[in-house]
Amino acid sequence: MKKFTNTICLVVLLMVLLSCSTLRNKEINYYENVFQEVMEITQRHIDLWDVDLYGSILLVDPQTKHIYANEPDLFGVLGSDKTLYTGILPDDVPIANTAIEWSEKRWAMVMLPLPIDKYERLTLIVHELFHREQATLGFEANNPEDNSQLAKKEGRVYLRLEMEALKQSVLSLLSDDNSIQNDIETNQHLTNAFLFRKYRQSLYPEAEYNENLLELNEGVAEWTGLMISERDNKQLRLYFEKGISDFQNMPSFVRSFAYYTIPAYGYLLSQKDDSWNKNITNTTNLIEYFISAFAINIPNDLQNTVEEIIDLYNGLSIIHEESIREAENEALIAHYKNIFIESSPFELHFVDMNIVFDPRNLFPLEDFGTVYPTITVIDVWGTLTVENGALLSKLWDKISLSTPIEIQGTTVLGDGWILELTDEYIIEKDEISKKYHIYQL
């Protein structure tokens, strides 16, 4: 009986090992195919920037930190498995969709899981490959101040109107039968999009400069991913229609708008000049460039002009929605100010920080900075993980948190945040000010 039982256990073990081996081979084949797919498509579109954007890529599981790479690293962290390189990302390396310097190489990093849709997957990876290469293309990695005007009622209203006009321009160009129709309607919607943009920026002195910085950085990268993804006209129509409609419902526009504006404007211009991007630089004012390229006439009386066309783009409904949102935000502003400004917040000053955040949910807090509902910060003092809000200063030199609740050795717990300290740092409470401070040993 014992021998029979042992035989059964051996069979089960072999079946488990065989199953794991099969899954492992499928996993390897999948990521090898992804890298092959990206390599082939970038090579087919070298003429877009006159550069092959394909290069070092890290696909990283944010939970396990497991890496799948297309190249070896220089420190031997990654082991080879056929043509795939795998390993575990060190704890001090932040995980995000970004371009990073690691192991003395520049990588495009993309978080797993990858999008199931082929075109979304290609757009995402190529976007990060552009960031990996952008310095050689003459584009600095800008980190502009958050565009707080896009959290205000008027800023949001006229951005939403701009996006509606831009969407109608693209949809009138891309017909349902997979052909392209370039007509007066397309140009009129495009003109109106620019009118809403110029009027919005006239209301906020710094808007034009700060919005342009983000569009040069993220907008051009997203346009590059879109153009290389090889969507046909029908798929492009769906991409713009769904993307811009989804954008309208995002909780925050301050860092997300560029992912939608420049792909649309750039796509429209590419129908007229498929090499327009080679004429721009790190200092180009993109909207002025587009206005000039399309030969758009901007009238002097912007206010009266836009008031005459807002009804064409669901303007009254947008204004009503934003009025309600503004009233709700007043209570949220008071809540955040109480936590991060008035109630002796816990502050961490940056020394050599890396941060990961979601650009879709940021909340500018007057002149104090921006509240990040979720954010991860890695610095010399440790790793901070926030799930319930933190205030990043306007100068990006410190982050403010709610008062610590509990300290367990090198782990500091707060309301919706955890700080894992390195061995060189401790936290102590000042009994006079009642504030907590971090100190280096």
N, C-alpha and C positions, 0 to 999 in steps of 0.2 A: 504493500500500500504506500509505504514511504517512497519507494523507488518510483511508483506511478505518479505520486504527487510532485516529486522533484522533476520528473519529465515534463509534467504540465507547466510547472513554473519556468522551466528552461524554454519551452515553446513560447510561453507568453512573453518572456524577456526578449527572445529573438524577434517576435512580432513587434514589440515596442521599439526595439532598436531599428528594425527595418522601416517602421513608420516614421521614426525621427529622421532617419537617413533620407527617406523620400521627401519629407517636408523640407529638410535642409537643402537638398538638390533643387527643389522647386524654388526656394528662396534665392539660392545662388543664381539660378537661371533667370529669375525675374529681374534682379538688379543688374545682371550682366546685360540683359536685353534693354533695360532702361538706359544704361550708359551708351550702348550701341545706337539706340534710337536718337539720343541727344547728339552724339558725335556725327551721325550721318546728316541730321537736319541742319546743324550749324555749318557743316562743310558745304551744304547746298546753298547757304545764304551768306557766304563770305563777302559777297559784294555789298551787303547791307552797310557794313562799316569798313570794308576792305581789310577785315581781320577775322580769323577763325576764332570764335569766342570759346570754343571747347577747351577745357583745361581741368585742373584739379577740382574734384567734387567730393564732398563729404555728405552722405545721407545718414542722419543721426536720429536714433530713437530717443526722445527726450526723457522717457521713463527709465530705460536701462542704460542709456548712453552708449549703446552699441553702434558701431560705425560700419558703414558699407562705402568703400571708396573705390575710385577708378584708377588710383595711383598709389604707390607706396609713400609713406612719410619718411622724413630724413632721420628720425630718432628710433625707428624700429618698433613703434607702437602697433603698427598694422601688419598683420601676417597675411601671406598670400594664400588664396584659395582659388585655383585656376587663374582667371583674369580678374578676380575680385579681391580686394584687400579689406580685411576686417579687423576690428579691435574694439577697445573701450576708450572713450574720450575721457581725458583727465578731468577731475572735479573742478579745476580752476578755469576751465574753458567754457564760456557761456554758450548756450544752445539757442539758435534762432535761425530764421531764414535771412541770411546775410552773407557777406564776404569777410573772411578773417585771415589773420596771419597766425599760422600754427605750424610748429615743427619746421620752422624756417622756409615755409612755402605759403603762398597765397591760395586760399581755397574758396570755392563757392559752397556754402553750407545750406542744406535744406533739411527741414525737420520731417520725420516720418510720422504718420503714414503719408505716402504720396497720393495726390488726387487720382481717383480711378479713371476719370476722363482723360484721354490721351492729350487733348489740346490744353486743358488746364495744367496738366503735369509738365508739358513742354514749356508753356508760358512761364510757370513758376521757376523751373530750373534755369532756363535761359535768362530770366530776370536777374537771378543771382550770379550767373556767369558774366553778365554785363557788369555788375558791381565789382566782380573780381578783376575785370579788365579795364574799368572806366578810367583809371589814372593814366594808362597808356593811350587812351583815346582823348585825353585832355580834359576830363571831367573830375573835379574834386568831389570827395565824399562830403557834401555839405550837411550840416546839422543845424538848420535854421531854428530860431525861436518858434515855439508853437504858434500857429496862426490863430490867436485868440479871437480875432474878429469873426472867425467862422463858428464861434460858439455863441455869438450875439444874434439877436433876432434879425436885424437887417442883413447881417452878413450871411446868415443861413438862408434867408428868403431869396436873396439875389443869386446865391450859389445854386440853390435848387432850381430857380428859373433858368439859369444858364445851362444847367445839366439837362433840363427838359427840352430846351431849344436845341441843344447839341444832339440829344437822342433823336429828335425828330429830323434833324439834318441827315444823320447817318441812315436812319430807317427809310427816308425818302430816296436816298442814294441806292440802298441795297433792296431790291425788290424781292417779293416772295418767290419768284420763279428762278432765283439764283443768277440773275443778270444785274448789271449795274446801270442805273438810270441817273445821269447827271443833268439836272434841270434847274429851273428858276426856283422851285420850292426848296431844294437842298441849299442853295445859296442864301435864300431869305432866312431860313431857320439858323444857318450858320452866322449870318450877320446879327441876328437877334441875340444869339449866345454871346457874341462879343460885346454887344451893347449892355447886356446884364452884367458881364464881367467888368467892363470899364466903369459903369455906374457904381457897382459895389466897391471897387477899389478907390473911387473918388471919395467915398464916405470914411475911409480909414487910411491915413497917410502912409503907414508902413506896409500895407497889404500887398502892394504890387511887388515890392522887393522880396518879402518873406515867402509869398506864395511862389514866386519864380524860383527861388532857391530849392524848394521842395520838388517842384515840377522838373527842374533840371536833374535832380538826383533820382527820385522815384518814378516820376512820370516818363522820362526817357527810357529808363530801364524796363518799365512795364510795356511801353510801346515796342521796344525791341523784342521782348518775349512774344508779344502778340504777332508781330510781323513774321517772325521765324516759325511760329507754330503751324503754319500752312492750313489754317481754316479756309474753307471755301466761302463764297459770299453768303450762302444760307446760314452757315455756322457763325460767320461774323455778325450777321444780323441778330441772331440769338444772343451772342456774346454781349453786344452793346445794349440790346433791349433789356435783357435780364440784369446785366451788371449795373446799368444806370438806375434801373428801377429799384434794385436792392440797395444801392447807395443812398437813395432818398430816405430809407428807413434806418440808416445807421445812427447810433446814439451820438456819434461825434464825427465831425468833418475835418478837424484841425490838422490831422496828419494823414487822412485817408483820401482826400479829394484828388490828389495828383495821380493816383492809380487809375483814375477814370477820365480826367480831362485830357491829358496829353495823348493817351492812346486814341481817343476819338478825334481830336484835332489833327494829330499826326497821321492817322489813317486817311482822313479826308484830304489832307495835303498830298499824301503819297499817290493819290489818283491823278494828281496834276504834275507832281514832281517826285519821282520815286527815289531821289537822292538828296532830298531837302535836309536830312539830318547831318549830312557831311558839311553843311555850311554853318552849323551852329557850334558855339564854343561854350566854355564854362561861364562866360559872362553875357551870353545872349539873353535878351528879354524875349522869352518864347512867345508870349501873346502878341507883342509888337511885331515879332517876326512873322507870325501866322497872319496877322491883319494885313501886313504889307504884301505877303505872298499871295493872299486871296484878293488883294486890291479892294479891301473893305473901307468904306467911308464912314467915319465916326462923327456924328453931328455934335455941335457944341452944347446944345440943350439936351443933355442926357436924361435928366429927370423926367421931363415931359414926354420924351420919346419912349422911355421904358414903361411909363404909366399907360401909354396907348397900346402896348403889346402884351401886358402881363396876363390878360384874359385868354390869350392864345395858348397859355401853358399852365392852366389850372392855378393861376395866381391867387385868386381869392381863397381857395382852399388851403394853399400853402401858407398864406399869411395868417389864416385862422389857426392852423396847426402850430405855427411857430409862436403865436401869441399865447396859446395855452402852455406850450413848452417853457416860454420865458417866465411865466408866473410860477410854474413848478420849480424852475431853477433857482428862484430867489430863496426858497426854503433849503435847497441843497447847498447853496453858497453859504448860508448861515451855519449849516451843519458842519461843513468842511472847515470854515474859519474857526469855529469853536474847537475842533479837534486839533488842527494843525497850526493855528496861530495863537489862540487865546488860552489854551489849557496846558501850558508847559509841555510842549511836544518833545519827543525824543528825536534828536537830530544826529545824523551821520554825515560827516564831511567826506567828500571824495578825495582820494589820493591817486589811484590808478584804476578807475572804474571801468567795468564792462556792464552794459545793461541789456535786458531783453524785455520787450513790452508789446502790447497789442495796440497798433495805431488807430483802431476803430472805436475806442471807447474813452478817449482822453477828455478831461474836463478842466479848462483854464479857470484859475481862481484869481480873478482880478489881476493885480500887479504882483501877486505873491509867487506865482509859478503855475504849474499844471498838476492836477490830481490824476494819478495813474491808478485806476482801479486794480489792475494786476501788473506786477513788475518784478523782475529778478535783477538784483545787483550783486556783482562780484567785485570785491575790492580787497585791499591788503588786510582789512580788519575781518573779513569773512564773507559769507554768502547770505544775502537777505532775500527772502521770498515773501511777496505781498499778494494777498488774495482779497483784501478788503479796503484798499485805498492807501495811498501815500502821496505826499506833496513833493514834487521835484522842483527845486528853485528855478527861477527864471534864468539864472546864470549857469545852471547845471553844475553847481559846486557842492550841493548838499541835498539830502532827502529827509523829510520830516515825517515822523510816525506818531501814532497814538502812544500814550504812556505804557511802558512795559508792565505786564501783569505778573510774570513769573520768570525767575532766572534759575536754570538747572545746569550748573557747571558752565560749559561753553555754549549752551543753548538758551536764547532769550526769546520768550514768548510774549506776543501782544495780541490785540484784537484783530485777528485776520492776518497776522504776519509772524514769521519765524526768522530769527537771526542766528546763524551758526558761526560762532567766533573762531578765528584762528588762535593758536596757542599763545601768540604774542600780545593779545588784547583782552582786556577785562572791562566790565561795566560796573559803575558805582553810582550811588545816588547822593546828590548834594543835599544835606539835611536843611540847609538854609533856603536855597532856591526851590527845593523839592524836585529838581530836574535830574534826569539820568544823564551821565556822560560816559563816553568810551575813552579808554586810556591804553596806551601802549606800554607794556611791561619793560 
